[in-house]
């Protein structure tokens, strides 16, 4: 079953409002095995809405239309769709009374302009709006399902979950499952070449790659008649992909790298401390975002100056004078110093040049050293990163957590 999503509103077309509704609907319907084919945004004009619906009916079985259900003259979605499809738009007394009751509860008088929100296609099923005044509706015509939803995301999502999803589940006769495999430390082109024989669209689903948040994601989508069969297919493909990408996998679906690290620290009974320069506390903050981290995170220190590095991480003055703060030796002494002072099993350190200024030929912007100190020894990694100041800081965090995760695995 194929779907198309149409967003109505000048504010979306002109770029003043981000179309989060389309993203939400597209993700949600895939879990039912309904495949989004196209997303369209149109202005508040009847002809534009009608043209979008006319085109959608050539491509999709289910058509979602969000926005344009309000009381103002430019809210034209219902009128445009009904005129296009030859459907009669009728006033429903029970819906009109619900609107009046809504305004009475707010101690406000309902003006005449709101009455249009109680008018619907004659054969439509009305979808109540518990968060606002604009009900939605759905109806079937010429083998297509047309679903009209309000534009405000809070209202749309509540209506979608309570009424639309149950309705669509009854129409779907297949099982859908997806799995996202998150990878780090490898580029998309290299990753794709490693799993090239698996990539593509098949009768049972698809395997594709995506990029996001400095990660490469392999998404497995599988459709089938039985849950057991679908799960087995995903497991088979997952095993094949992991054999090619084992060193780079950091999590699945909504798992975050830092959450997986904290889980392993707790499992192993390890404690951790951090000392940061160029990242300015971002490593500590990322770990502290995770639930349960208080049982393993002891201490985090930001040592931006040389004096602070000596005072809080036992970095030798001679080291700083000889090789400078941005160096392998300083990163090593920082990681070992914080681990020793905080009495933890693991010490992490970052020192580098995040820019935009401060770089030299020998030490350009983006040069970063990260240190990981464990009881069995300390390792320091040299990074040459690119991007804005914030991007370099974020990439540094991702790299040091990735290196730590590999060690914990």
N, C-alpha and C positions, 0 to 999 in steps of 0.2 A: 504494500500500500504506500502510495506516494503523497507527499504533502507540500503545500506552499504557504508561506506566511507573508501577509500583507500588513504593513503598518501605515495607518492613516494619520497625517498631522503635519502641518507646516513646520512645527517646531523640530520634527525629526528630519524632514527634507532639508531644512536650512541649517542643520547641524547644531541647534541649540540644545537638543535633548538626545542622549544616546539611546539607541533602540535595544534596551536590555530585554524587552519582552520577547523579541524574536529569538534571541539566544536561549532564553529560558525554555520557550516552547520547543525549539529544535532539539535541545538536549533531552527534554522530558519525553517527547514522542518516540525518540529512537529506542528508548527502553521498552516500548511496546512493539517495536518492529516496524514503525511507520517512518519512512525515510524522507527527510526534507530535501526538496528539489531546488527550491529557489526562495530567496527573501527579497521583498520589494518594499520600498517606502514611497508613498504618494502624498501629494498635497491635498488640502481640504477642498477639493473640487469634485463634483459629481462625475464629470466625464473622465477624470483621472482615475477615480475609484472604479468606475465601470470597466475601463480599459484593463486595469490590473486584474480584476476578477475574470474578465473574458479570457485573458491570456492564461491565467492560473487554471481555468477549467480545461484547457488544452493539455496541461502537464500533470495535474494532480487529482487525486481522489478526495483528499481532505484539504479544505482551504480555511486557514485561520485569518481573521481580520481583526486587528486591534485598533482601538481609538475611534473617535467620531461618534460616540454614543451619548454625548452630553446634551444639555438643553439649548445650547446657543445655535444661532443660524448657520454657523460653519460646521456643525456636527451633522454630517450628511450620510454617514455610512449605511444606516438602515434604508434610508430613502433611495440611495444610489443602487444598492443591491437589489431591492425590490423592483425598481423601475427596469433594471437590466433583465431580470429573470421573469418579469411578468407576475410577480407575487404581490398579493394584496396586503397592504399595511393597515392593520386595524387597531383601534384603541381597546385595551383590555381593562374593564372596570376594576377587576381585582388588583391589577398592577397599579392602577391609578390610586386606589385606596391605600396600597402599601406606601406609595410615595407620600401621600398626605400624612399618613401616620408617622413616617420618618421625620418630616418637618415638624409635626406637632411635638414629637419627643425632644426636639431641639428648641422648642418654643419659638419657632420661626414660621412665618406665613409662606406657603408655597405659591410662587407666582405662576401665572398661566404658561409661561415659556417652558416650565418643567414638565408639562403634561405630555409633550412629545416622547418623553422617556418611557411612557406606558403604552406606546404603540409598537406593534411587532408584526412580522410576517404572519399571515393567517394560520399557517400550519406549523409554526415554529414552536419549539420547546423553550420556555423562558428559563434563563439561568439567574437565580437570585443573586443580588450583590449585597453582601453583609457588611461591606466596608465603605459603601458610597451610595449614590442615587441612580447610577446607570446600570440596569440589569443587562445581561447578555442574552444570547439566544443561539439556538442551532436548529438546522432543518436540512432535509435532504431533497435534492432536486436533480433530475437527469443523471442519477448515479453518483452524484457528488454530495459530500457533506460540507455544509457551510457553517462555520462557527464564528459568531461575532462576540468579541470580548472588549471590555473597557480598556482605555489606554493607561491609566495610572497603574504602575507595576504592582502595588500592594493589592489593589482590587482585582487585577487580572490574575495574579497568582492564586489568591484565595479561591476565586471562582473556578480556575483551571483544576486545582487539586480536588475540590469538593464535587464538581459536577462533570467537567470535561473528561478527566482521566477515567472515571468509572464508565462513562458512556463509550469511550474509545476501546476500553478493554473488552467490551462485549463484541466489538466488531473485528477484533484481531484473533486469528486462529493459529498463530505461531509464537514460538518462544524466542526472545532476543536476549543476548548477553554481550557485554563489551568488557574489555580489559585494557587499561593503559599501563604500559611498562615505561617507567621514567628512567632515563639514562643521563649520565653526566661524564664529562671528560672525553667525549668523542663528538666530532662534527656530524651534521646530518648526512653529508655526502658519503663519508666513510662508513657511517652506520648503515646507510641504505645499501651500500655495496656489499656489506657483510651479510645482509639478509635479503639480497636481491631476489633469489628464487621464491621467497615467501610473499613478497609485496605484490599487491594487485587486488582486483575485484573478482569475486568468484560467485557461484550459485549460492553458496552457503554464507557469504559475507564478504569481508575485506580485511586487508592488512595494509596500514599506511603509516607514514611518519609525519610528525608535527614538531614545531619548535616553540618553546615557551619558557620564560623565567630561567634562561641560561641552560635549559635542559632540552634534550631531544626525546620525544615521546613516540613510542610505537603503539598504535591503537589496533587492537584485534576486535573485530565485530563479527558475530556469528548469529545466524538465524537457523531455526530448525523446528521440528514438530514436537520434540520432547526435551525436557529440561536436562535429563541425563545425557542425551546425545549432544546437546549444545555445550554443556560443561566439559564433556570429554574432548570435543573438538578444540575448545579454547585451551584446555590443558596440554593437548598435543602440540599446538602451535606455540604456546608459551615455552614449552621445553625446547623446541627447536631454536627459537629466538634466543633464549638464555644461553644455549651452548655457544652461540656466536658472540654474545654481548655480556657474558658473565661478569667481566671485570668492571663494567660500566653501569650495571643496574643498581638503582638507589631506592626504588619503591614502586608501588602499584596503586593505580587509581588516585584516590585523594590523599594517599600517604605523603608526608613531607620528610625530607632527608633528616632534618633535625629531630623529628619525632622518632624516627627509627633509631637514631643514635641514642637518644635518651632511654628508649626501651632496652637497648643492649647494655647501656651503662648500668641500669637498674638490675638487669638479669645477672650481670657479672659481678655486681657489688662494687663497681668502680666509682671513684669520685673524680671530679674534674675542676680545674681552675683555668682562668684565662688572663693574659696580659696583652693589651692591644695598644698599638700606636696609630697607624693610618686608618684602621677601621673604627676607632673611637668608641668602642663598646658594642659594636654591632654583632660581633660573635657572641658575646654574652647575652645580649638582648634576644638574639635568634633562639638560643637554647632555652632561655627563660620563658619564652612564649609557649613552651610545651608543658602540658600537664604532668605532674609528678616529678618535675625536675628538681624540686627542693631536696629530694632524697639523694641526689648525686652531684649537684652543683654547689661548690663551696664558696668560691670567691672570684670576682672579676675586677681587674684593675686597668685603667686607662693611663698609660705612661707616655704622654705626648712629647715631653722634653727629655733631654739626656739625663738631667738631674733625677727625674722621676724614674727613669729606667734603672738608674743605679740604686735609688732609694728603695723601690718596691719590688725589683726583680733581680737585684744583685748583679747587674751588668757591670763589668769592670770599666773603670774610667779609661784604662789603657786601651781596651778594645774599641771604645768609642772614638778615641783620638787616632787610633791606627787605621781603622776601616770604616768608621762612621756608623750612624744609627741604622742606615739601610744596608744591611750586610748579612751574610750567612752567619757569621760569628755572633753578631748581636742577637739575631733571632734565636740562635741556639741557647745563648746565656739567658735570654728572657724566658724561654719555655722551661728550662731547667730551674731557673730561679723561682718562678711562680709555683712550680710543682713542689719544690722543696719548702718554700715559705708557707704555702697553704696546706702542706701535708696531704696532697692528693695523689692518686695513681697516675693522673694525666694532667699535663700542663700544655696549653696552647699559646702561641705567640704570633703576632702579626706586626710587621714593620715595613714601610714602603713609601712611595711617592704617588699620592693620589691625584695630584695636580689641582688646578690647571697649570700652575707654575711650580717652580722648585726643581725641575729636572735639569740634568746636564747631559753631555755626550756620554760620559761614563755611566751615569745613573739617570736614565730618562724617565719621564712621567709614565707610570704604569709598572715600574719595577717594584716588585713586592717579594719579601721573604716570609714564609710561614714555617713555624716550628711546632713539632709535636713531640713532647717528651714523655716517655714511659719508663717504668722501672728497668726495662731491659735495654734502654738506650733512647737517644734523641735523633730525629731525622728532620732536616731542613730542606725545604723545596723553594726553588727560585721560579717566580712567575713573571711574565712580561705581558701585562694586560692592556687593554685599550678601552676607550669610552670616556664618559664624563667622570667627574670626581666621584659621584654617587655610584655610578656603574662599576668603577674600579673597586670601590669598597664592597659592593654587593658580590662581585665576582670573587673577591678575596675570601669572603665568608663562605661562599659556596665551595671554593677549592679546598679550604682547610677542613671543612666538615666532610667533604668527600674523601679526602685522604684519611681522616680519622675513621670514617665509616668502613673503609676497606680494611683498616687494621682491626677494627672490632669484629668484622665478619670472619 
